[in-house]
Amino acid sequence: MTTEVRSLREFKMPDVGEGLTEAEILSWFVKPGDTVTDGQVVCEVETAKAAVELPIPFNGVVEKLHFPEGVTVDVGTVIISVAVAGEAGAAAPAAPVAAPAPEAPAESAEPERREVLVGYGPRTGTAQRRARRTTTTKVTATKQAPAAPAPVAPVAPAAPAPVAEVPGGERPLAKPPVRKLAKDLGVDLRAVTPTGRDGVITREDVHAHAAALAAPAAPVAEAAVAPVAEPVLAPPAVSAAGDVRVPIKGVRKATAQAMVASAFTAPHVTEFVQVDVTRTMKFVRRLKESGELGRDVRVSPLLIVAKALLTAIKRHPGINAQWDEAAQEIVLKGQVNLGIAAATPRGLIVPNIKDAGSKTLAGLATSLGELVETARQGKTSPADMQGGTVTITNVGVFGVDTGTPILNPGEAAILAFGAVRELPWVHKGKVVPRQVTTLALSFDHRLVDGELGSKVLADVAALLERPKRLITWG
């Protein structure tokens, strides 16, 4: 007697960050009837920290999507059910599989399962890309007594539509920001030739492919600054009186809660100083023109401010600390994880550069550029927003002179960098026009007293007035 062996597996909403309890489903990439493979990204969700792509950990055919897009789901709740081929070994030894029709040769047994990195999928050297199908895979077994159990080979998939494949047939490897860029530019990653390490597709690969498809081809330099489409949000509710109600969720909800907790937990003190940054602005122009930090490295005044703050922290490590309420202790952190406040379409986030204090100016510039670009794409990972020790907020990009920044929860200090303006300034005994900015340093008065806070702020100002001191002080 021939029996059909088929089982249903459920994929639950995972905790993609530390301690998160819920996530909103932003978009589905599959529908019922689609074939999915181990490591294939099936949906994108937004947590209180970032937007994350979720890969499914098994093969099968989508049976049901339990929630539509735009719904917030608790961690641990089933979000998708997949019909998978069962294993006919419970009642009797596995028997040879009867092929339903002479199709293409069956694929070899799947290689060993590897850990999946969100946004990448599993990497193997022999795996072949499975075709998308709209029919359910069936496995038949006949009760026999063979001399020895034979391995069960998966049924060969139907012939796929002709699409470009990457070498080796693997799912294209690319970071989430690169996938988002490819989606915005209408580029099929399977048709892109990777040049990154280990066959990873880079932003430059996507831009180059997009330029090649254009008619006439656009210069790569122009494609690199193509605007990124913001996520499409549902229209807010409008009352008869014209009031607009916007739901607070995701990143904005987490930011609001964190700021309230910080403002009413840590006693804030803010100090201000005006700084002549004329030499710093000349230093930035020189680095840009010379390219000594690297051809593709973005150099900005924020880079020099970050390096100045890191140098000041090295001279006064007491400000790189954390308050332990339970133990009633001050914890001096072993490394500086420098946070950079970034405004994104989903709200304010503060990713950080790990161990920023150990980086050279060139290394810091590279890390800063990657951090900002990833944040703009809305693909900052939860890990990149954990463990920060001190933060910079660049309010100057909005034309704002200064402010009183609120501490990022768990951190002892935050530096606001204001707009750089040409102002009359006394320089060498004469009033002349100079490039001037205002710095504001907020700190937790439980950990940082006025003397320590003032020394750190004064050091940052001195380094920006004479950036050559970065070499001697560092």
Secondary structure, DSSP 8 states (H G I E B T S, - for coil): -EEE-EEEEEEE----STT--EEEEEEES--TT-EE-TT-EEEEEE-SS-EEEEE-SS-EEEEEE-S-TT-EEETT-EEEEEEEE----SSS-------SS--S-------------TTT----SS-------SS----EEE----SS------------------GGG---EE-HHHHHHHHHHT--GGGS---SGGGEE-HHHHHHHHHHHSSS---HHHHTT-----------EE-TTS-EE----HHHHHHHHHHHHHHTTS-EEEEEEEEE-HHHHHHHHHHHHH-TT-TT----HHHHHHHHHHHHHHH-GGGSEEEETTTTEEEE-SS--EEE-EEETTEEE--EETTGGG--HHHHHHHHHHHHHHHHTT---GGGGSS--EEEE-GGGGT---------TT-SEEEEE---EEEEEEETTEEEEEEEEEEEEEEETTT--HHHHHHHHHHHHHHHHSTTHHHHH-
